[in-house]
Amino acid sequence: MLESTSGRKKEKLQQIKNIKIRITMALSKRERRVRIRHRIRKKISGTADVPRMSVFRSNKHIYVQLIDDLNGVTLASASSKDKGLISGPMNKKEMAAIVGKSIAEKAKTKNIESVLFDRGGYLYHGRVKMLADAARNEGLKF
């Protein structure tokens, strides 16, 4: 009798493992990023004094916003599509660095010294890292 009970438990555990494996294998890149993004957003919330610096990365451009989550207001934004910001052909990492400098300058004009960095589910690598480093070099603290 005891052997059949433990056998049932083992079988149930194996079923749970199989379900978990199927769930993780079925996620696309976008679904995975959305899950990570929600996990980050549970922990980070911006205020007027210390806003959340949210990054969105598309195939061609990069966008960043300083967001006050308590009031639901965007305090400042910058993107690689802004007129006069990007001049001439350059690679996407260079564009991200320019956008990082731009958002840091806009934050300084609004008397914002520190932010909470929200990478938006993207890895801290490449364009996201270049944007963050450029903003830090301009004096933004995070």
Secondary structure as the mmCIF struct_conf table of DSSP 4:
data_model
#
loop_
_struct_conf.conf_type_id
_struct_conf.id
_struct_conf.beg_label_comp_id
_struct_conf.beg_label_asym_id
_struct_conf.beg_label_seq_id
_struct_conf.end_label_comp_id
_struct_conf.end_label_asym_id
_struct_conf.end_label_seq_id
HELX_RH_AL_P HELX_RH_AL_P1 LEU A 2 ALA A 26
HELX_RH_AL_P HELX_RH_AL_P2 LYS A 29 LYS A 43
BEND BEND1 ALA A 48 VAL A 50
STRN STRN1 ARG A 52 ARG A 57
BEND BEND2 ASN A 59 LYS A 60
STRN STRN2 ILE A 62 ASP A 68
TURN_TY1_P TURN_TY1_P1 ASP A 69 GLY A 72
STRN STRN3 VAL A 73 SER A 79
TURN_TY1_P TURN_TY1_P2 SER A 80 LYS A 81
BEND BEND3 ASP A 82 ASP A 82
TURN_TY1_P TURN_TY1_P3 LYS A 83 LEU A 85
BEND BEND4 GLY A 88 GLY A 88
HELX_RH_AL_P HELX_RH_AL_P3 LYS A 92 THR A 109
TURN_TY1_P TURN_TY1_P4 LYS A 110 ASN A 111
STRN STRN4 SER A 114 SER A 114
STRN STRN5 LEU A 116 ASP A 118
TURN_TY1_P TURN_TY1_P5 GLY A 120 GLY A 121
BEND BEND5 TYR A 122 TYR A 122
BEND BEND6 TYR A 124 HIS A 125
TURN_TY1_P TURN_TY1_P6 GLY A 126 GLY A 126
HELX_RH_AL_P HELX_RH_AL_P4 ARG A 127 ASN A 137
TURN_TY1_P TURN_TY1_P7 GLU A 138 GLY A 139
STRN STRN6 LYS A 141 LYS A 141
#
